[in-house]
Amino acid sequence: MRVIALAALACALVLAATQAPAQTYDPSYPFCKKVSGDPTYFDCRFTSMAACQQDIRGMSAECLANPYFRGSREGAPRSSTGR
């Protein structure tokens, strides 16, 4: 009898558990908007901060740099002094 009760409890716990949606960032774009609400989500499809800020006007949202952006990383040119 105990085994049946434990099995029923285990089944109830498994069925009651809900999956959390995975947070995704599109690594193709350097800027994302974070939209606050239920649910809060990220939309990473902006090539500039200005484009993102234009899109979020009037919304409960903010623009952020995409931490997973894989695009070209142009840094300061390296000098080749031969040393």
Secondary structure as the mmCIF struct_conf table of DSSP 4:
data_model
#
loop_
_struct_conf.conf_type_id
_struct_conf.id
_struct_conf.beg_label_comp_id
_struct_conf.beg_label_asym_id
_struct_conf.beg_label_seq_id
_struct_conf.end_label_comp_id
_struct_conf.end_label_asym_id
_struct_conf.end_label_seq_id
HELX_RH_AL_P HELX_RH_AL_P1 ARG A 2 ALA A 16
HELX_LH_PP_P HELX_LH_PP_P1 GLN A 19 GLN A 23
TURN_TY1_P TURN_TY1_P1 PRO A 27 SER A 28
BEND BEND1 PRO A 30 PRO A 30
STRN STRN1 PHE A 31 VAL A 35
BEND BEND2 GLY A 37 PRO A 39
STRN STRN2 TYR A 41 PHE A 46
BEND BEND3 THR A 47 SER A 48
HELX_RH_AL_P HELX_RH_AL_P2 MET A 49 ASP A 55
TURN_TY1_P TURN_TY1_P2 ILE A 56 GLY A 58
BEND BEND4 MET A 59 SER A 60
STRN STRN3 ALA A 61 ALA A 65
TURN_TY1_P TURN_TY1_P3 PRO A 67 TYR A 68
BEND BEND5 GLY A 71 GLY A 71
HELX_LH_PP_P HELX_LH_PP_P2 ALA A 76 SER A 79
#
